[in-house]
Amino acid sequence: MATYKIPDSIEFAGDYDLKNIFLHNHVGEVIDIKNLVQELNIYESIYKNALTGSLVIVDAQNLIAKLEIQGTERISFTLSTPGAIGDRSVINASEATGHPFHVYKITDRKQIAPGTLLYTLHFGSREFMRNLRTKVSQAYEGRLDRAVHQIMFDDNYLDSKKELTFEPCGNNDKVVIPNLRPFDAINMIASKSLPEKSSGVGYYFYETTKGFHFRSWDNMISVNGRHTRDTKQEFYYMPMNITDPTIEDKINHDYKSVESYRFINNFHDVAANTLGGTYGHRVITHNLFDKSYNIEDYHYHDDFVFSKHSESAGRGDLEKYAIAESNVDERPHNTVKNTSSVSDYAESRVSLQSTTQFLHNEETGAGYGLDVLQDGKQLGKRVAQQSQVIQGTALKLTVKGQSYLECGDLIEFKLRSVDEKNTDGKEDPQYAGKYVITKIRHQINPEKYTMVLECAKDSVKSGYSQSDFKIPANRNISTLRNTYEEEEGIVDY
């Protein structure tokens, strides 16, 4: 991976600045292995608590023996997009000013030529390894995000030296961590957390190349729970025509160009979303203190406006449901409502949740530190919101590497409609628009720096048309056939 260039001068989209890749072994020896590295990968995801990565190495010097590489080494480097401004544009894993990665595994070792080995070093962040080595057994009381701060920076637990970007919680509770690994403890707290300035339920705890994040989905798409967040980058699927005279800034044009894209998942898997409780969900809570129970039904179309969505994060512009509120089935004759949308079937998913009051001498419920009757309602919202993200529209993009992008950023994908009559650049009414980056693979080889982005959205760019159409009632009469009666008179020989 030997490249020599003028620092901070960008030559083409996908260019990068990576001067060295140092390998530190267990006795303090340091060697620059950049020329041996065929590929560097860094993986981040809002669904993963820590960064991981890999180095594919072609070794003709037998370093694996000389340095006694056995999985306790460290990797340090600094990667950036030339010309990018600010500390958050740099992936800093240096020894002096950053946070080196820790090697934990060697795989795929094989001899590809006489005297030449090929193998892969797998690495993770320091917190990734600390999580495997420590356990949390402690009680925390007060605002829930403060418990996360303590676990993150306590030298008995994660002992992190990195930046933690957090969204303040709006609920207080006492949480007892029963001998869990730090990430499991924080994930448990995340499931109970409610944003201070929006009505979302549940947080994501994840690490990017810039540090750790503890925040809700609402926070990724809105500012202070009220205003639509600005997008970090716009992407287009368009040809990169270097001879086009209308393109003044070729490099910026190419950074916004998508090399390839595909939809991993569409929101149109109505069966999976029905089973997952995305549209309708009944939660039955049983209060162990007074032996009472409560039933709460989550209704997708009624509750949609009470949380933020990728295309409706601000006030107004709310009816951008991922599935229209239309009649999908005949309604039983003995019901008052004459329509039946996907949200009207609360028993599509039924959850039984036990709760109690006075668990810690407080009258609040066991789930979220609120009134005990809120536990079922909040659980229904959390399950539906997470399902909307995981089972919603998922897009995979391959773009030029941009070190300033990270998971949780909001981007815009300007996808043109495939209508052959579309000559004015009209965008796809449902699948264009705003997406949150949920996963990133940073991929660096000797030629270029590319990124594979996985993005999600939980609403559509333009709302579906509404109508009063009702599925015609089926006038067929149900019949029963008794095989015994039909078979009377048949002689049994």
N, C-alpha and C positions, 0 to 999 in steps of 0.2 A: 504494500500500500504506500509506495514511495511517490509523493508528489511535492514539488517545490514551486512556490508561487509567492507573489508579493502579498504580505499580510493585509487583510481588510480590503482587498480588491477582488470584486466578484467578476468572474469571467463568463459564467453561464448559469442558468437556473439549474440547481442541483450541485453547484460548487460548494465546497466546505473547507473549513480551516481545522485541521487536525495534525498538529506538529509531531506529537509523540504518543505512543501507547506503552506505558511502563508496566512491567511485571515485577512485583516485589515478592521475594520468596520468604520462607519462614525464618531465615537467619539474617535477613536484612539486605541481601544482595538485590540490586536493581538493574534491569536491563530493558532497553527500548526494543520492543518486538514489533513495531509498526510495519517494518518491511516483510515480516513473516505473516501478517494478518491478511487473509483473503476476504474476510467479511466480518463486520462488527454489527451486532444486532442489539437493540435495547427495546424492551417491551414495557408498556405501561397501560393501565386499564382502570376505569372507575370501579370495576368489579374485583380488582386485586389490591391488596393492602400494601404491596411493596414492589419496587422495580426489580426486574431480572433482565438478563441478557446473555449473550454468547459471543465467543471469538472463534472463528474457524482459522486454524493455523496450519500452514505448510512449513514443516520444520526439517531443514537439512543440516542443522547444527546439533541435533540431539539435545536440545534445551531441556526436554522433559526429564532427561537423566542428569545433566550437568547441574541444573538448578533444583533437582529433587522435587519436581512438581508433583504434589499429591493431594491438592484440594484445600489448602489453607493459605493460599497466596492472596495478594491484593492486586487490583488493576487500577491504574490511574491514567487519566487523559483529560483534555479539554477540547470540546467539539462546539463549533459555532458556524452559523451562516455568515459569510463575509459581508460586512457592511451593516449587519443588524445592530441595533442600538439598545443598550441597557443590559443590566445583569441577568434579567430573565430571558435574554436571547441566547444565553450560553449554557451548555450542558457541562457543568464544572465538576469533574470527578478527579481533580488534581489533589496532590498530597498537601500542597502549601495552602491553598485557599478554598478547596472544595471538599468533596466527600468520596474517597476511593471506594470501589466496589470490592466485594469479597468473593473469591473463587470458592466454589463448594463441590464441583464435580468435573470430571474429565470423561468424555464419551467419544465414541466413533474413532478410536485410535486404529490406524491401519497404515501399512507401508505401501506407498503408491509408486515408489521407484527405489532403486538401490541407494540406501543412505538417506531417504526422505520419508518422513512421517506426516500423516494428516490426522489431526485430532481437533476436538472442540472443547474449549474451556467454558464452563457455565458459571455465571457470577450473579450475585444479588447485592442489594444494599446492605449496609451494616445492620439496619433495623430488621431486615429479613432474617439475618442470623441471630440477632438478639432475641427475636420472638421465639426461636426454637430452643433457646437456652434458659429462658426465665419463665416464671409463673406469677400471676397476680392473685393474692388472697387478701383483700382489703375492702372496706366499706367506704363509699363516697357519698357525701350529702350536699345538696344545693343544686345549682344550675348544671345540667348534664355535660355541657361542653367543657366545664372546668375539670371534671373527672378525667376527660380525655387528655387535657393539658398535663395533668399530674402523671398519668401513665406514660405519656410520651417522653417526659423529661426527667422522670425519676431514675436515678442511677442504679436502682435495683431492678428496673424493668427495661424499657426500650433505650433509656439514656440517650435520646436523640439529640443531635446538635444542629438539626436542620430546621428550616422555617416551617411552621404550621399555619396554614391559612384556614380560618374557621368561621363559621356562621354562628352567631350567638343563638342559644336555645331559648325558647320561651317557656319551658317547663322546668320545674324543680322536683327532685325526688331523691330518695336515699336508695343507692344501688349497692348491693353486696356482691362482690366478685368472688365466686367459689373456686379458687385455685385454677384459673384459666390462663392460657397463654395471652400475652398482651393484646395481640390482634383480635383474638376471640372476645376478650373483655370489651374492647372498643367497639367491635361489631355488635355486641349485645346492647351497649349503650346507644349506638347509632339507631338500632331498631326502635328505641323508646323515645328518640329525640324529636321535638317539634320546633320548627323555626319560630323565632321571635316575631318576624314581620310578615309572615305568610301563613297559609293554612295547609301547607304540605305536611306529610307525615313520614318520618324516617330519613336518615342521613346516609351519605356515602362516605366511607373513609378509604382514601387511596393515596398512593405516592406517584408523583410525576418527576420528570427530570429537574423540576424547580423546587420540589419539596413536597410536604404532606398537605392533604386537604381533608377537612371535615365539614361537609356542607350538604344541603338538600338539593334535589332536582330543581326545585323552584329557584334556588339561588344561582344555578347554572344558566338559567334563561331569563332571569329578571333581576333588577336592582332594587334592593330594599323591599322586595315583594310587591312593588307597585309599577315599575317602569320596565319596558322591554330593554334587555341588555344589548349593547352593540355587538355586532359580529366581529370576530377576530380576523377572518379572511373570507374572500369570495372565491368560489371555484366555478369554472365553466367546463363543459365537455365540448371542446372545439378543436379544430385542426391547428397545429402549431406551424403556420405557414411563414417561414422566415422571409419570403419575398413579398409579403403583403405590405404595400407602401403605406397603409393606414395605421400600421402598428408603429408607434413612436418609441415605446419602451419595450423592447423585445424581451428582456429578462423578466420584468414584472409581468408581462403577458404570459410567459411560460410558467411562472410561479403559480398563476391562477388557473392554468390549464390542467385538466385531469387527463392523465395518460390512459386510464381505463377505469371503469366503474361497473358494479353489479349490485343488485339488490339481494342481500342475503335472506331477507325476510320481509314480507309485506304484512300489513295489518289485516289482510284479508283472510287469514286463517281463523275464521270465526269459530270453528269447533274448538281449537286450542284455547282461544281467548275466553270462550264460554266456560270451559272447564276450569280455567285459571282464575275465574272470578273477576275478569276485567270489566264485564258489562253488568253483571248482577251477582251479589254476594250476600248471603245471610249469615250473620254472626250471632251466635247464642252465647251469652256470657252468664256464668254461674257464680254468684257471690257466695264464697265459702263462709263469710262472716254471718250473714243473716239468712242464708239458705234460699235466697231469692234468685230469679233469673231474669234476663232481659234479652229482647230480640231486636237487632238493628239490621236493616236492609240497605245495602249500597246499590244505588241506581246510577249508572254511568251518565246518562244524559241529564238527569237532575243535578248531580253533584259535580259535573264537569267544570262549571263556572267557579267553583270554590277552590280550585287549585290552578297553578300556572302550567302552561303548556308551550311547546316550542313555537307555535304560531299564534298564541294568544296569551302572552305574558303580561300585557298591560290591561288597562281598562278598555272596555268595549271590544269589538271584534271577537266575540266569544264563541260563536256557534261554528267552530271548526272541528267538529267531532271527527274522529277517525272512521266512524261508521255512522251512517245516517239514522236519524230517529224515525224510521219508517216501519210500517206494518210488515211483520215477517211471518205471521201465523194467524190462523183463525182464533178468535177469542171464544172461550166457553160461553154458552148461552146464559148462564146464571151470573155473569159478572156485569158490573155497571160499565166499565171501560170497554169501548168497542174497537180498540186497537191493541196490538201487542208487539212492542219493539223488543230488541234483544235485551234491553235493560229491565224489562218487566218480569223476568224470570229469576227472582232472587234465589231460588233453590238450585240454580245451576251449580253453585258451590255453597256448601254449608260448613261453617267452622264452629267448633265448640271451644270456647276459651274460658278457663277458670280465672277468677279474680277474687280479690278480697279487700276489705277495709282494715285499717288499724294494724297493718303488717308491721309498720314501724311507728306505731302510736299516732298515725295520721289517718284522717277519715277518707283520704283519697284512695283510688283504686291502685291495683298492683301493676297496671300496664304502663301508664304515662304520667303518674303523679297528679292526675286530674280527678274530677268527680268520677266515682266508680261507674256511673252510667255512660261515661264517655269511652270506656275501654273497647266496647264492641264497635262503636262507630269509627274510632280511630284505626282499629285493626282492619276494618273493611276498606277504608281509604288507603291505608298503606299497601295492602295486597294489590288493590286495583292499580295504584300509581306505579308500583314496581313492575307489575305485569304489562302495563301500557308501554313501559320503556323496553323491557326484555322481549316481549312478544310483539312489539309494535314494528314500525317500518325501520329496517336496519340496512344501511348503505355502506358499501366498501369502496373506497377510492384509493387509487395509486397516484401520488403527486410528487413533485420535486421536494426534496428535504428542506424544511423550514424549522430551525431549531427553537424558534420562539413559540411554536404551537405546543399545546399540552392537552391532556385529557381534561374534559370539563369545559373546554372552550366552545363557544357558539360560532358556527360558520354558516355560510349561505351557499347552497348548491343551485346554480342557475341552469336547471335542466330544461332544454327546449322540448316542446311537445313534438311527438313524432308524426303528427298530422302532416301528410304530404302537401297540404295546401298552406302550411304555416310558413309564410315568407316574411313575416314581420317580427320573428324572434319570440313569439308567444311561448311562455313557459308552461310546463306541465302543471295543471291546476291542483293536483294533489301531491305529487312527489318532488316538485321543486320546493325551494324555500329553506327554512332554518333547521339545522341539525346540531345536536351536541356530539362532540367527539367523545366516544366511549372507550376506544382502544387505539393505540398507536404502536406501530413497529417502525423504529428508526433503523434503516438498513444502509450501511456505508460499505462501499467496496472501492477499489483503487480508482474507478472511473467517476463515480458520482454518489450522491446522497439522495436517497428516495425515502418516502414515508408511505406506509399503508395505513390508512385511516378507516376505522369502523365508526359509523355515526348512527345516531338514533333520533327519531322524532315521534312524538305521541299525539300529533294532530295533523291536519292537512293545510296546505297553503290557502286553498279556497274552499269554503264550506260546500258540502254537497247540497244539491237542490232539495227542497222540501215539498211534499205534496200530501193531500188527504187520501191518497189511494189506499184502498183496503183490499186485501186478498179476498176474492169472492168466497162465500161460504160453500162448502162442499155439501151438495144435496144428496149424496149417496147415503143409503141407510145401512148401518152396520148390521151384519148378519153373523149368525153362529151356525156351525155345522157339527153335529154330533155324529162321529163316525160309527158309534154303536148302533144308533137308530138307522143310519144309512145302510148298514151291513146286515140288518135283520132279514132273515130268510135265506141267507147264504148258507148252504149246507157244508158242514165241516166233515170231510171224509177222513 
